[in-house]
Every structure is written in structure tokens, then in C-alpha cells.
Amino acid sequence: MMISIRSLGACLVLLTAASCASTERETATSSRGPRTEYSPPKGRGERVGGATVLNTVRTTHIFSDPKNPDTFVLELRGPRVLSSRLHLSVLSSKGDTLHREVLPTSVLLTDPTLKDNLSASVREREISVLRGMNTFFGDSHFVQPAVPAVATPPAGLDAQAWASLRRDPAAVGFHYPGSKGETRLIYARQLGRVVVLAE
């Protein structure tokens, strides 16, 4: 009788150990337990290319219509942050495209120590570009009136467009770093279009 109780005890210990091992295995593959194993989401298996959107920043602001805000969108498209292009779009509240422009990412490298310094790391430059995207549509970039009273007409702008901008004190200007320096977008309500001023 002693042998059977010992063998029964040994079997009970083995069964308990085996059940604990299987419970841990089941817990590790379960998606509900506290010790779940992370598996990344499966994509479509496509490579990152020139049309891939890496980051998007958007805001709404009064621009073409004083009653309805327009949507400003900045997308970073390309395989890597530094070799990508910035796609700036301004959409009216009705969904019409008011302005579309493609810019190099170098316009967001405003820190001179990163722009011209070859020893600056790629990571530092990428962080600078992404931070620049986050502040691209800051409130300080929108001004009203769009054209100051003492401003002189820029070269290359027709007189009708300049007169239209000067007569509209409610016009809103949007300043941003363009590929050729500081750029200002203004919607001329009398002309029904966006006027681009390079400063």
C-alpha cells in the first residue's frame, strides 16, 4: 500500500508540473493574458517608395473664406526623411485645391549647425525636419492683414493682383520657408485665386 501512495504522489507531482508548463505556453501565445507576446501588424508586403507618406501634419485656418476655415496639409513623401519631398496643399472648405507645392526637406533644416555641418548625424537632421513639420502651421505663420500698408510691390507681380491684395484688409497671409527663401501665400478674393509672394 505504501508503494502505491508513493507512486500516486509522484504521478500527482508530474501531472502538476506538466500542467504548469502547458499553462505557461498557452499564456505566452494568448492575446488576452498579461504576459502576451507582441507580434507586429502585418503590412501589405510593399517596399517604401517615393509615394510613401512618412508623416502628415494638417491644420484648419481662415484663409480664402472669412466664415469657413480652409485645410492646410503638409505631407512628407519618400523612402527616407532626408531624401523625401514635402507636399504642401491648401484645400478650401468646399474641397477645392487652392494651392499645391512640392518642397525639399532641406527648407525645414533651419538650424545652421545642422544644415551645413557634415558631422551632424542623420538622426539629428531627421528630428529637425520632423520638428519643423510640427511647427510649420504655427499661429505665428498666419498674419492679417496679409499685406502691410507700407509694403512695396514685389517684382514679377502684376499691378492688378497687388491692388487687389492692398484693398483687402481682411486677407490672411501664410508665411513659410520656401525653396527660394521665405514665401507668403495670400488668397485674393477679388481675383478668386492664391497669390504667391517670394520675399
C-alpha positions in Angstrom: 0.0 0.0 0.0 3.0 2.3 0.7 4.3 1.9 -2.8 1.0 2.8 -4.4 0.7 6.0 -2.3 4.3 7.0 -3.2 3.7 6.3 -6.9 0.4 8.1 -6.7 2.2 11.1 -5.1 4.9 11.0 -7.8 2.3 10.9 -10.6 0.5 13.8 -9.0 3.7 15.9 -8.9 4.5 15.1 -12.5 0.9 16.0 -13.6 1.1 19.3 -11.7 4.5 20.2 -13.3 3.2 19.2 -16.8 0.0 21.3 -16.4 2.0 24.3 -15.3 4.3 24.1 -18.3 1.4 23.9 -20.7 -0.4 26.8 -19.0 2.7 29.0 -19.4 2.9 28.0 -23.0 -0.8 28.8 -23.6 -0.4 32.1 -21.7 2.5 33.1 -23.9 0.6 32.6 -27.1 -2.7 34.0 -25.8 -3.6 37.5 -26.8 -5.6 38.2 -23.7 -3.1 37.4 -20.9 -0.9 40.0 -19.1 2.2 38.3 -20.4 1.3 38.4 -24.1 3.9 38.1 -26.8 3.9 41.1 -29.2 3.7 40.4 -32.9 3.9 43.5 -35.2 1.0 44.1 -37.6 1.4 42.6 -41.0 1.6 45.1 -43.8 0.9 44.6 -47.5 4.5 43.5 -48.1 5.3 46.6 -50.2 8.5 48.4 -50.0 8.8 52.0 -49.1 8.9 54.2 -52.2 8.7 57.7 -53.4 5.0 57.9 -53.0 5.0 56.6 -49.4 3.7 59.1 -46.9 6.0 59.1 -43.9 4.4 61.9 -41.9 1.4 64.2 -42.3 0.6 67.5 -40.5 -2.7 69.3 -41.0 -4.5 72.3 -39.6 -7.5 74.4 -40.4 -7.3 78.2 -40.6 -9.3 81.1 -42.0 -7.8 81.8 -45.4 -10.0 82.1 -48.5 -13.3 82.5 -46.8 -13.7 84.6 -43.6 -16.5 82.3 -42.4 -15.2 78.8 -43.2 -11.7 77.7 -42.4 -9.5 76.1 -45.1 -7.4 73.0 -44.6 -3.6 73.2 -44.8 -1.8 69.8 -45.3 1.9 69.1 -45.3 3.0 65.6 -46.2 6.4 64.0 -46.1 6.6 61.6 -49.1 9.5 59.4 -49.9 11.6 56.4 -48.8 13.6 58.3 -46.0 13.0 61.5 -44.1 16.0 63.4 -45.5 15.6 62.3 -49.1 11.8 62.8 -49.2 9.8 65.8 -50.5 7.3 68.0 -48.7 4.0 68.3 -50.4 2.1 71.4 -49.3 -1.6 71.6 -50.1 -4.2 74.2 -49.3 -7.8 73.0 -49.7 -10.9 75.2 -49.4 -13.8 74.3 -47.1 -15.6 73.1 -50.2 -12.8 70.7 -51.1 -11.2 72.7 -54.0 -7.4 72.8 -54.2 -6.3 76.4 -53.8 -2.6 75.8 -53.8 -0.2 72.8 -54.2 3.6 72.9 -54.0 6.5 70.5 -53.6 9.4 71.5 -51.4 12.7 69.8 -50.5 13.1 68.7 -46.8 16.1 71.0 -46.5 13.8 74.0 -46.1 13.0 72.7 -42.6 16.6 72.5 -41.6 16.6 76.0 -40.1 19.4 75.4 -37.6 22.6 76.4 -39.4 24.6 73.9 -37.3 22.7 71.1 -38.9 22.3 72.4 -42.4 25.9 73.0 -43.2 27.6 70.7 -40.7 28.7 67.4 -42.3 29.4 65.9 -38.8 25.7 66.3 -37.8 24.1 62.9 -37.5 21.4 61.7 -39.8 19.1 61.3 -36.7 19.6 64.9 -35.6 18.7 66.1 -39.1 15.6 63.9 -39.3 14.5 65.1 -35.9 14.9 68.7 -37.0 12.8 68.1 -40.2 10.0 66.4 -38.2 10.0 69.2 -35.6 9.9 71.7 -38.4 6.9 69.9 -39.8 5.2 70.2 -36.4 5.7 73.9 -36.2 5.0 74.6 -40.0 1.4 75.7 -39.4 2.0 77.7 -36.2 -0.2 80.7 -35.4 2.8 83.0 -35.9 2.9 82.0 -39.6 -0.6 83.4 -40.3 -0.8 87.2 -40.5 -3.7 89.7 -41.0 -3.7 92.0 -42.9 -1.7 89.9 -45.4 -0.1 93.0 -47.0 1.2 95.7 -44.7 0.2 99.3 -45.6 3.9 100.3 -46.2 4.8 97.3 -48.3 6.2 97.8 -51.8 5.0 95.6 -54.7 7.3 92.7 -55.3 9.0 92.2 -58.7 7.1 90.0 -61.1 3.7 90.5 -59.6 1.1 92.2 -61.8 -0.4 95.5 -60.7 -4.0 94.1 -60.6 -3.1 91.4 -58.2 -1.1 93.8 -56.0 -4.0 96.3 -55.9 -6.5 93.5 -55.1 -4.3 92.5 -52.1 -3.8 96.0 -50.8 -7.6 96.7 -50.9 -8.5 93.7 -48.8 -7.6 94.3 -45.1 -9.3 91.0 -44.2 -6.9 88.9 -46.3 -4.9 86.4 -44.4 -1.3 85.7 -45.3 0.6 82.4 -44.6 4.4 82.6 -44.3 6.5 79.5 -44.7 10.1 78.7 -45.7 10.1 78.1 -49.5 12.8 76.6 -51.7 14.0 80.2 -52.6 13.6 81.7 -49.2 10.6 83.0 -47.2 7.3 82.6 -49.1 3.9 84.2 -48.5 0.6 82.8 -49.7 -2.4 85.2 -49.9 -5.8 84.5 -51.2 -7.0 87.4 -53.4 -10.8 87.3 -53.1 -11.4 89.7 -56.0 -9.3 87.5 -58.3 -10.5 84.2 -56.8 -7.0 82.7 -56.6 -3.9 82.4 -54.4 -1.1 84.8 -55.0 2.4 83.6 -54.1 4.9 86.3 -52.9 8.6 85.3 -52.6 10.4 87.5 -50.1 
